[in-house]
Amino acid sequence: MRFPILAPGLITATAGWAATGWKKPFSTIAPSLAYRINNWLSVGALFNITTAYFNTQSAVKNLVGPDGQISYKDTAPGIGAGLGVLIEPTENMRFGLTYLTHRSV
């Protein structure tokens, strides 16, 4: 008996088992807004909408007759947010910090 080994973003097929097409591309839209509080401090926020696409195909080995095929396609939405701070202590130096919430896709 043979089993394929699955890893994120990859399918490793064993001999006698044909598998192709593990893909998880995604698209994200993240509108943002920022406000300058004073000469050295700015704050910002964003809201992101993500869509992930899953598509896989595999050959199924039959004991009798021709081999079969299986195909699966799906999409999954996800939402998240972020907050940021930009500090400019001197005219030539800036640094920022961003916090992003967890997204389950």
C-alpha distances in whole Angstrom, upper triangle without the diagonal:
4,7,10,13,16,20,23,24,21,17,16,13,10,11,10,11,14,16,20,22,22,26,28,32,34,38,41,44,46,50,52,56,58,61,63,65,68,68,65,63,60,58,55,53,50,48,44,42,39,36,33,31,27,25,22,20,17,16,13,12,13,12,16,19,19,16,18,19,19,22,23,27,29,32,33,36,37,41,43,46,47,51,52,56,57,60,62,64,66,67,64,62,59,56,54,51,49,47,44,43,39,37,34,32
4,7,10,13,16,20,20,17,14,12,9,7,8,8,8,11,13,16,19,19,22,25,28,31,35,38,41,43,47,49,53,55,58,60,62,64,65,62,60,57,55,52,50,47,45,41,39,36,33,30,28,24,23,19,18,14,13,12,11,13,14,17,19,19,16,17,17,17,20,21,24,26,29,30,34,35,38,40,43,45,48,49,52,54,57,59,61,63,63,61,58,56,53,51,48,46,44,41,40,36,34,31,30
4,6,9,13,16,17,14,11,10,8,7,10,10,8,11,11,14,17,16,19,21,25,28,32,34,38,40,44,46,49,51,54,57,58,61,61,58,56,54,51,48,46,43,41,38,36,32,30,26,25,21,20,16,16,13,13,12,12,15,16,19,21,20,17,17,16,16,18,18,21,23,26,27,30,31,35,36,39,41,44,46,49,51,53,56,58,60,60,58,55,53,49,47,45,42,40,37,36,32,31,28,26
4,6,10,13,14,11,7,6,5,6,9,10,8,9,8,11,13,12,16,18,22,25,28,31,35,37,40,42,46,48,51,54,56,58,58,55,53,51,48,46,43,40,38,35,33,29,27,23,22,18,17,13,13,11,12,12,13,16,18,21,22,20,17,17,15,15,16,16,19,21,23,24,28,29,32,33,37,38,41,43,46,47,50,53,55,56,57,55,52,49,46,44,42,39,38,35,34,30,28,25,24
4,7,10,12,9,6,5,7,8,12,13,11,12,11,13,14,12,15,17,20,23,27,29,33,35,39,40,44,45,49,51,53,55,55,52,50,48,45,43,41,38,36,33,31,28,26,22,21,18,17,14,15,13,15,15,17,20,22,25,26,24,20,20,18,17,18,18,20,21,23,23,27,27,30,31,34,35,39,40,43,44,47,50,52,53,54,51,49,46,43,41,39,36,35,32,31,27,26,23,22
4,7,8,6,5,7,9,11,15,16,13,13,11,12,12,9,12,13,17,20,23,26,29,31,35,37,40,42,45,47,49,52,52,49,47,44,42,39,37,34,32,29,27,24,22,18,17,14,14,12,14,13,15,16,18,21,24,27,27,25,22,20,18,16,16,15,17,18,19,20,23,23,26,28,31,32,35,37,40,41,44,46,49,50,51,49,46,43,40,38,36,33,31,28,27,24,22,20,18
4,6,5,6,8,11,14,17,19,16,16,13,13,13,10,11,12,15,18,21,23,27,29,32,34,37,39,42,44,46,48,48,46,43,41,39,36,34,31,30,27,26,22,21,17,17,14,15,14,16,16,18,20,22,25,27,30,31,29,25,24,21,19,18,17,18,18,19,19,22,22,25,25,28,29,32,33,36,38,40,43,45,47,47,45,42,40,37,34,32,30,28,25,25,21,20,18,17
4,6,8,11,14,17,20,22,19,18,15,14,12,9,9,9,12,14,18,20,23,25,28,30,34,35,39,41,43,45,45,42,40,38,35,33,30,28,26,23,22,18,17,14,14,12,13,13,16,17,20,21,24,27,30,33,33,30,27,25,22,20,18,16,16,16,16,16,18,18,21,22,24,25,29,30,33,34,37,40,42,44,44,42,39,37,34,31,29,26,25,22,21,18,17,15,13
4,7,10,13,17,20,21,18,16,13,11,9,6,6,7,10,12,16,18,22,24,28,30,33,35,39,41,43,45,45,43,40,38,36,33,31,28,26,23,21,18,16,13,12,10,11,11,14,15,19,21,23,27,30,32,32,29,25,24,21,18,17,15,15,15,15,16,18,18,21,22,25,26,29,30,33,35,38,40,42,44,44,42,39,36,34,32,30,27,26,23,23,20,18,16,14
4,6,10,13,16,18,15,13,10,9,9,6,8,10,13,16,19,22,26,28,31,33,37,39,42,44,46,49,48,46,44,41,39,37,34,31,30,26,25,21,20,16,15,12,12,11,13,13,16,18,21,24,27,29,29,27,23,22,19,17,16,16,16,17,18,19,21,22,25,26,29,30,33,34,37,38,41,43,45,47,47,44,42,40,37,35,33,31,29,27,26,23,21,20,17
4,6,10,13,14,11,10,7,7,8,6,10,12,15,18,22,25,29,31,34,37,40,42,46,48,50,52,52,50,47,45,43,40,38,35,33,29,28,24,22,18,16,13,12,10,11,10,13,15,17,20,23,26,26,23,19,19,16,15,14,14,16,17,19,20,23,24,27,29,32,33,36,37,40,42,45,47,49,51,51,48,46,43,41,39,37,34,33,30,29,26,24,22,19
4,7,10,12,10,9,8,9,11,10,13,16,19,22,26,28,32,34,38,40,43,45,49,51,53,55,55,52,50,48,46,43,41,38,36,33,31,27,26,22,20,17,16,13,13,12,13,15,16,20,22,25,25,23,19,19,17,17,17,17,19,21,23,24,27,28,31,32,35,36,39,40,43,44,47,49,51,53,53,50,48,45,43,41,39,37,35,33,32,29,27,25,23
4,7,8,6,6,6,9,11,11,15,18,21,24,28,31,35,37,41,43,46,48,52,54,56,58,58,56,53,51,49,46,44,41,39,35,34,30,28,24,22,18,16,13,12,10,11,12,13,17,19,21,22,19,16,16,15,15,16,17,19,22,24,26,29,30,33,35,38,39,42,44,47,48,50,53,55,56,56,54,51,49,46,44,42,40,39,36,35,32,30,27,25
4,6,6,8,9,12,15,15,19,22,25,28,32,35,38,40,44,46,50,52,55,57,59,61,61,59,56,54,52,49,47,44,42,39,37,33,31,27,25,22,20,17,15,12,12,13,12,16,17,20,21,19,16,17,16,17,19,20,23,25,28,29,32,33,37,38,41,42,45,47,50,51,53,56,58,59,59,57,54,52,49,47,45,43,42,39,38,35,33,30,28
4,6,8,10,13,17,18,21,24,27,31,34,37,41,43,47,49,53,55,58,60,63,65,64,62,60,58,55,53,50,47,46,42,40,36,34,30,28,24,22,19,17,13,12,13,11,15,16,19,19,18,15,17,17,18,20,22,25,27,30,32,35,37,40,41,45,46,49,50,53,54,57,59,61,62,62,60,57,55,52,51,49,47,45,42,42,38,36,34,32
4,7,10,13,17,18,22,25,28,31,35,38,42,44,48,50,54,56,60,62,64,66,66,64,61,59,57,54,51,48,46,43,41,37,34,30,28,24,22,18,15,12,10,10,8,11,12,15,15,14,11,13,14,16,18,21,24,27,30,32,35,37,40,42,45,47,50,52,55,56,59,61,63,64,64,62,59,57,55,53,51,48,47,44,43,39,37,35,32
4,6,10,14,15,18,21,24,28,31,34,38,41,44,47,50,53,56,58,61,63,63,61,58,56,53,51,48,45,43,39,37,33,30,27,24,20,18,14,12,8,7,7,7,11,13,16,16,14,11,11,11,12,15,17,20,23,26,28,31,33,37,38,42,43,47,48,51,53,56,58,60,62,62,59,57,54,52,50,48,45,43,40,39,36,34,31,28
4,7,11,12,16,19,22,25,29,32,36,38,42,44,48,50,54,56,59,61,61,59,56,54,52,49,46,43,41,37,35,31,28,25,22,18,15,12,9,6,5,8,9,12,15,17,17,14,10,11,10,11,12,15,18,21,24,26,30,31,35,37,40,42,45,47,50,51,54,56,58,60,60,57,55,52,50,48,46,43,42,39,38,35,32,30,27
4,7,9,12,15,18,22,25,28,32,35,38,41,44,47,50,53,55,57,57,55,53,50,48,45,42,39,37,33,31,27,24,21,18,15,12,8,6,4,6,9,11,15,18,20,19,16,13,12,10,10,10,12,15,17,20,22,26,28,31,33,36,38,41,43,46,47,50,52,55,56,56,54,52,49,47,44,43,40,38,35,34,31,29,26,23
4,6,9,13,15,19,22,25,29,32,35,38,42,44,48,50,52,55,55,53,50,48,45,42,40,37,35,31,28,25,22,18,15,12,10,7,6,6,8,12,14,18,21,23,22,19,15,14,11,11,10,11,13,16,18,21,24,26,29,31,34,36,39,41,44,45,48,50,53,54,53,51,49,47,44,42,40,38,36,33,33,30,27,25,22
4,6,9,12,15,18,22,25,28,32,34,38,40,44,47,49,51,51,49,47,44,42,39,36,33,31,27,25,21,18,15,12,9,6,5,6,8,11,14,17,20,24,26,24,21,18,16,13,11,9,10,10,13,15,17,20,22,26,28,31,32,36,37,41,42,45,47,50,51,51,48,46,44,41,39,37,35,34,30,30,27,24,22,19
4,7,10,13,17,20,24,26,30,32,36,38,42,44,47,49,49,47,45,42,39,36,34,31,29,25,23,19,16,13,10,7,6,5,8,10,13,16,19,22,25,27,27,24,20,18,15,13,11,10,10,12,13,15,18,20,23,25,28,30,33,35,38,39,42,44,47,49,48,46,44,41,39,36,35,32,30,27,26,23,21,19,16
4,6,10,13,16,20,23,26,29,32,35,39,41,43,46,46,44,41,39,36,33,31,27,25,22,19,16,13,10,8,6,6,7,10,13,16,19,22,25,29,31,30,27,23,21,17,15,12,11,10,11,11,13,16,17,20,22,25,27,30,32,35,36,39,41,44,46,45,43,41,38,36,34,32,29,28,24,24,21,18,17,14
4,6,10,13,17,19,23,25,29,31,35,38,40,42,43,41,38,35,33,30,27,24,22,18,16,12,10,6,5,5,7,9,13,16,20,22,25,28,31,33,33,30,26,24,20,18,15,12,10,10,9,10,12,14,17,18,21,23,27,28,32,33,36,38,41,43,43,41,38,36,33,30,29,26,24,21,20,18,15,13,10
4,7,10,14,17,20,23,27,29,33,35,38,40,40,39,36,33,31,28,25,22,20,16,14,11,9,6,6,7,9,12,15,19,22,25,28,31,34,36,35,32,29,26,23,20,17,15,12,11,10,11,12,13,16,18,20,22,25,26,30,31,34,36,39,41,40,38,36,33,31,29,27,24,23,20,20,18,15,14,11
4,7,10,13,17,19,23,26,29,32,35,37,38,36,33,30,28,24,22,18,16,12,10,7,6,4,6,9,12,15,18,22,25,28,31,34,37,39,38,35,32,29,25,23,19,17,13,12,9,9,10,10,13,14,17,18,22,24,27,28,32,34,37,39,38,37,34,31,29,26,25,22,21,17,17,16,12,12,9
4,7,10,13,16,20,23,27,29,32,35,35,34,31,28,26,22,19,16,14,10,8,6,5,7,9,12,15,18,22,25,29,31,35,37,41,42,41,38,35,32,28,26,22,19,16,14,11,11,10,10,12,13,15,17,20,22,25,26,30,32,35,37,36,35,33,30,28,25,24,20,20,17,17,16,13,14,11
4,6,10,13,16,19,23,26,28,31,32,30,28,24,22,18,16,12,10,7,6,4,7,9,12,15,18,21,25,28,32,34,38,40,44,46,44,42,38,35,32,29,25,22,19,17,13,12,10,9,9,10,12,13,17,18,22,23,27,29,32,34,33,32,30,27,25,22,21,17,17,14,14,14,11,13,11
4,7,10,13,17,20,23,26,29,30,29,26,22,20,16,14,10,8,6,5,7,9,12,15,18,21,25,28,32,35,38,41,44,47,49,48,45,42,39,35,32,28,25,22,19,16,14,12,11,10,10,11,13,16,17,21,22,26,28,31,33,32,31,29,26,24,21,20,17,17,14,15,15,13,15,14
4,6,10,13,17,20,22,25,26,25,22,19,16,12,10,6,5,4,6,9,12,15,18,21,24,28,31,35,38,40,44,47,50,52,51,48,45,42,38,35,32,28,25,22,19,17,14,12,10,9,9,9,12,14,17,18,22,24,28,29,29,28,26,23,21,18,17,14,14,12,13,14,13,16,15
4,7,11,14,17,20,23,24,23,21,17,15,11,9,6,6,7,9,12,15,18,21,25,28,31,35,38,42,44,47,50,54,55,54,51,48,45,41,38,35,32,28,25,22,20,16,15,12,11,10,10,12,13,16,18,21,23,27,28,28,28,26,22,21,18,18,15,15,14,15,17,16,19,19
4,7,11,14,16,19,20,20,17,13,11,7,6,4,7,9,12,15,18,21,24,27,31,34,38,41,45,47,50,53,56,58,57,54,51,48,44,41,38,35,31,28,25,23,19,17,14,12,10,9,9,10,13,14,18,20,23,25,24,25,23,19,18,15,15,12,13,12,14,17,17,20,21
4,7,10,13,16,18,17,14,11,9,6,6,6,9,12,15,18,22,25,28,31,34,38,41,45,48,50,54,57,60,62,61,58,55,52,48,45,42,38,35,32,28,26,22,20,17,15,12,11,10,10,12,13,16,18,22,23,23,24,22,18,18,15,15,13,14,15,16,20,20,23,24
4,7,10,12,14,14,11,7,6,4,6,9,12,15,18,21,25,27,31,34,37,40,44,47,51,53,56,59,62,64,64,61,57,55,51,48,44,41,38,35,31,29,26,23,20,17,14,12,10,9,9,10,13,15,18,20,19,20,19,15,15,13,13,12,14,15,18,21,22,26,27
4,6,9,11,12,9,6,5,6,9,12,15,18,22,25,28,31,34,38,41,44,48,51,55,57,60,63,66,68,67,64,61,58,55,52,48,45,42,39,35,32,29,26,23,20,17,14,12,10,10,10,12,14,17,19,18,20,19,16,16,14,15,15,16,18,20,24,25,29,30
4,6,7,8,6,4,7,9,12,15,19,22,25,28,31,34,37,40,44,47,50,53,57,59,63,65,69,71,70,67,64,61,57,54,51,48,45,42,38,36,32,29,26,23,20,17,14,12,10,9,10,11,14,15,15,17,16,13,14,13,15,16,18,20,23,26,28,32,33
4,7,8,6,5,7,10,14,17,21,24,27,30,34,36,40,43,46,49,53,56,59,61,65,68,71,73,72,70,66,63,60,57,53,50,47,44,40,38,34,31,28,25,21,18,15,13,10,10,10,12,14,16,16,19,17,15,15,14,16,17,19,21,24,27,29,33,35
4,6,5,7,10,13,17,20,24,27,30,33,37,39,42,45,49,52,55,58,62,64,67,70,73,76,75,72,69,66,62,59,56,53,50,47,43,41,37,34,31,28,24,21,18,15,12,11,10,10,11,13,13,16,16,14,15,15,17,19,21,24,27,30,32,36,38
4,6,8,12,15,19,22,25,28,32,34,38,40,43,46,49,52,56,59,62,65,68,71,74,76,75,72,69,66,63,60,57,54,51,48,44,42,39,36,32,29,26,23,19,16,13,11,9,8,9,10,10,13,13,12,14,14,17,19,22,25,28,32,33,37,39
4,7,11,14,18,21,24,27,30,32,36,38,41,44,47,50,54,56,60,62,65,68,72,74,73,70,67,65,61,58,55,52,49,46,43,40,37,34,31,28,24,21,17,14,11,8,6,5,6,8,9,11,10,9,10,11,14,17,20,23,26,29,31,35,37
4,7,10,14,17,21,24,27,29,33,35,39,41,45,48,51,54,58,60,63,66,69,71,71,68,64,62,58,55,52,49,46,43,40,37,34,31,28,24,21,17,14,11,7,6,5,6,9,11,12,14,12,10,10,10,12,14,16,19,22,26,28,32,34
4,7,11,14,17,20,24,26,30,32,35,38,42,45,48,51,55,57,60,63,66,68,68,65,62,59,55,52,49,46,43,40,36,34,31,28,24,21,17,14,11,8,6,5,7,9,12,14,14,16,14,11,11,9,11,12,14,17,20,23,25,29,31
4,7,11,14,17,21,23,27,29,33,36,39,42,46,49,52,54,58,60,64,66,65,62,59,56,53,50,46,43,40,37,33,31,27,24,21,18,14,11,8,6,5,6,9,12,15,17,18,19,17,13,12,9,10,10,12,14,16,20,22,26,28
4,7,11,13,17,20,23,26,29,32,36,39,42,45,49,51,54,57,60,63,62,59,56,53,49,46,43,40,37,34,30,27,24,21,18,15,11,8,6,5,6,8,12,14,18,20,20,21,19,15,14,10,10,9,10,12,14,18,19,23,24
4,7,10,14,16,20,23,26,29,33,36,40,43,46,48,52,54,57,60,59,56,53,50,46,43,40,37,33,30,27,24,20,17,14,11,7,6,4,6,9,11,15,18,21,23,24,24,22,18,16,13,12,9,9,10,11,15,16,20,21
4,6,10,13,17,19,23,26,29,32,36,39,43,45,48,51,54,56,55,53,49,46,43,40,36,33,30,27,23,20,17,14,11,8,5,5,7,9,12,14,18,21,24,26,26,26,24,20,18,15,13,10,10,9,10,13,13,17,18
4,7,10,14,17,20,23,27,30,34,37,41,42,46,48,52,53,53,50,47,44,40,37,34,30,27,24,20,17,14,11,8,6,4,6,9,12,15,18,21,24,28,30,30,30,27,24,22,18,16,13,12,10,10,12,11,15,15
4,6,10,13,16,20,23,26,30,33,37,39,42,45,48,50,49,46,43,40,37,33,30,27,23,20,17,14,11,8,6,5,6,8,12,14,18,20,23,26,29,31,31,31,28,25,23,19,17,14,13,10,10,11,9,12,12
4,7,10,14,17,20,24,27,30,34,36,40,42,45,47,46,43,40,37,33,30,27,23,20,17,13,11,7,6,5,7,9,12,15,18,21,23,27,30,33,35,35,34,32,28,26,23,21,17,16,13,12,12,9,11,10
4,7,10,13,17,20,24,27,31,32,36,38,42,44,43,40,37,34,30,27,24,20,17,14,10,8,6,5,6,8,11,14,17,19,23,25,29,31,35,36,36,35,33,29,27,24,22,18,17,13,13,12,8,10,8
4,7,10,13,17,20,24,27,29,33,35,39,40,39,37,33,30,27,23,20,17,13,10,7,6,5,6,9,12,15,17,21,23,27,29,32,35,38,40,40,39,36,33,31,27,26,22,21,17,16,14,11,10,7
4,7,10,13,17,20,24,26,29,32,35,37,36,34,30,27,24,21,17,14,11,8,6,5,6,8,11,14,17,19,23,25,29,30,34,36,40,41,41,40,37,34,32,29,27,23,22,18,17,15,11,10,6
4,7,10,14,17,21,23,26,29,33,34,33,30,27,24,20,17,14,11,8,6,5,7,9,11,15,17,21,23,27,29,32,34,37,40,43,44,44,43,40,37,35,32,30,27,25,22,21,18,15,13,9
4,7,10,14,17,19,23,25,29,31,30,27,24,21,17,14,11,8,6,5,6,8,12,14,17,20,23,26,29,31,35,36,40,42,45,47,47,45,43,40,37,34,32,29,27,24,23,20,16,14,11
4,7,11,14,16,20,23,26,28,26,24,20,17,14,11,8,6,4,7,9,12,15,17,21,24,27,29,33,35,38,40,43,45,48,50,49,48,45,43,40,37,36,32,31,27,26,24,20,18,14
4,7,11,13,16,19,23,24,23,20,17,14,11,8,6,5,7,9,12,15,18,20,24,27,30,32,36,37,41,42,46,48,51,52,52,50,48,45,42,40,38,35,33,30,29,26,23,20,17
4,7,10,13,16,20,21,20,17,13,11,7,6,4,6,9,12,15,18,22,24,28,30,34,36,39,41,45,46,49,51,54,56,55,53,51,48,46,44,42,39,37,34,33,29,26,24,20
4,6,10,13,16,18,17,14,10,9,6,5,6,9,12,15,18,21,25,27,31,33,36,38,42,44,47,49,52,54,57,58,58,56,53,51,48,46,44,41,39,36,35,32,29,26,23
4,6,9,13,14,13,11,7,6,4,6,9,12,15,19,22,25,28,31,34,37,40,42,46,47,51,52,55,58,60,62,62,59,57,54,52,50,48,45,43,40,39,35,32,30,27
4,6,10,12,11,9,6,5,5,7,10,13,17,20,24,26,30,32,36,38,42,44,47,49,53,54,58,60,63,64,64,62,59,57,54,52,50,47,45,41,40,36,34,31,28
4,7,9,9,8,5,6,8,11,14,17,21,24,27,30,33,36,39,42,45,47,51,53,56,57,61,63,65,67,67,65,62,60,57,55,52,50,48,44,43,40,37,34,31
4,5,6,7,5,7,10,12,16,19,23,26,29,32,35,38,42,44,48,50,53,55,59,61,64,66,69,70,70,68,66,63,60,58,56,53,51,47,46,42,39,36,34
4,7,9,8,11,14,16,20,23,26,29,33,35,39,41,45,47,51,53,57,58,62,64,67,69,72,73,73,71,68,66,63,61,58,55,54,50,49,45,42,39,37
4,7,8,11,14,17,21,24,27,30,34,37,40,43,47,49,53,55,59,61,64,66,69,71,74,76,76,73,71,68,66,63,61,58,56,53,51,47,45,41,39
4,7,9,13,16,19,23,26,29,33,36,40,42,46,49,52,55,58,60,64,65,69,71,74,75,75,73,70,68,65,63,61,58,56,52,51,47,45,41,39
4,6,10,13,17,20,24,27,31,34,37,40,44,46,50,52,56,58,61,63,66,68,71,72,72,70,67,65,62,60,58,55,53,50,49,45,42,39,36
4,7,10,14,17,21,24,28,30,34,37,40,43,47,49,52,54,58,59,62,64,67,69,68,66,64,61,59,56,54,51,50,46,45,42,39,36,33
4,7,10,14,17,21,24,27,31,34,37,40,44,46,50,52,55,57,60,62,65,67,66,64,62,59,57,54,52,49,47,44,42,39,36,33,30
4,7,10,14,17,21,24,27,30,34,37,40,42,46,48,52,53,56,59,62,63,63,61,58,56,53,51,49,45,44,40,39,36,33,30,26
4,7,10,14,17,20,24,27,30,33,37,39,43,45,49,50,54,56,59,60,60,58,56,53,50,48,46,43,41,37,36,32,29,26,23
4,7,10,14,17,21,24,27,30,34,36,40,42,45,47,51,53,56,57,57,55,53,50,48,45,43,40,38,34,33,30,26,24,20
4,7,11,13,17,20,24,27,30,33,36,39,42,44,48,50,53,55,54,53,50,47,45,42,40,36,35,31,29,26,23,20,17
4,7,10,14,17,21,24,27,30,34,36,39,41,45,47,50,52,52,50,48,45,42,39,37,34,32,28,27,24,21,18,14
4,7,10,14,17,20,24,27,31,33,37,39,42,45,48,50,49,48,46,42,40,37,35,31,29,25,24,21,17,15,11
4,7,10,14,17,20,23,27,29,33,35,39,41,45,46,46,45,43,39,37,34,32,28,26,22,21,18,15,12,9
4,7,10,14,17,20,24,27,30,33,36,39,42,44,44,43,41,37,34,31,29,25,23,19,17,15,11,9,6
4,7,11,14,17,21,24,28,30,33,36,39,42,41,41,38,35,32,29,26,23,21,17,15,13,9,8,6
4,7,11,14,17,20,24,27,30,33,36,38,39,38,35,32,29,25,23,19,17,13,11,9,6,6,5
4,7,11,14,17,21,24,27,30,33,36,36,36,33,29,27,23,21,17,14,11,9,9,6,8,9
4,7,11,14,18,20,24,27,30,32,33,32,30,26,23,20,17,13,11,7,6,6,6,9,10
4,7,10,14,17,20,24,27,29,30,30,27,23,20,17,14,11,8,6,6,8,9,12,14
4,7,10,13,17,20,23,26,26,26,23,19,17,13,10,7,5,4,6,10,11,15,17
4,7,10,14,17,20,23,23,24,21,17,14,11,8,6,5,7,9,13,15,18,20
4,7,10,13,16,19,20,20,17,13,11,7,6,4,6,9,12,15,17,21,23
4,7,10,13,16,17,17,14,11,8,5,5,7,9,12,15,19,21,25,27
4,7,10,12,13,13,11,7,6,4,7,9,12,15,18,22,24,27,29
4,6,9,11,11,9,6,6,6,9,12,15,18,21,25,27,31,32
4,6,7,8,6,4,7,9,12,15,18,21,25,28,30,34,35
4,7,8,6,7,9,11,14,17,21,24,27,30,33,36,38
4,5,5,7,10,13,17,20,23,27,30,33,35,39,40
4,6,8,12,14,18,21,25,27,31,34,36,39,41
4,7,10,14,17,20,24,27,30,33,35,39,40
4,7,10,14,17,21,24,27,30,32,35,37
4,7,11,14,17,20,24,26,28,32,33
4,7,10,14,17,20,23,25,29,30
4,7,10,13,17,20,22,25,27
4,7,10,14,16,19,22,24
4,7,10,13,15,19,21
4,7,10,13,16,19
4,7,9,13,15
4,7,10,13
4,7,10
4,6
4
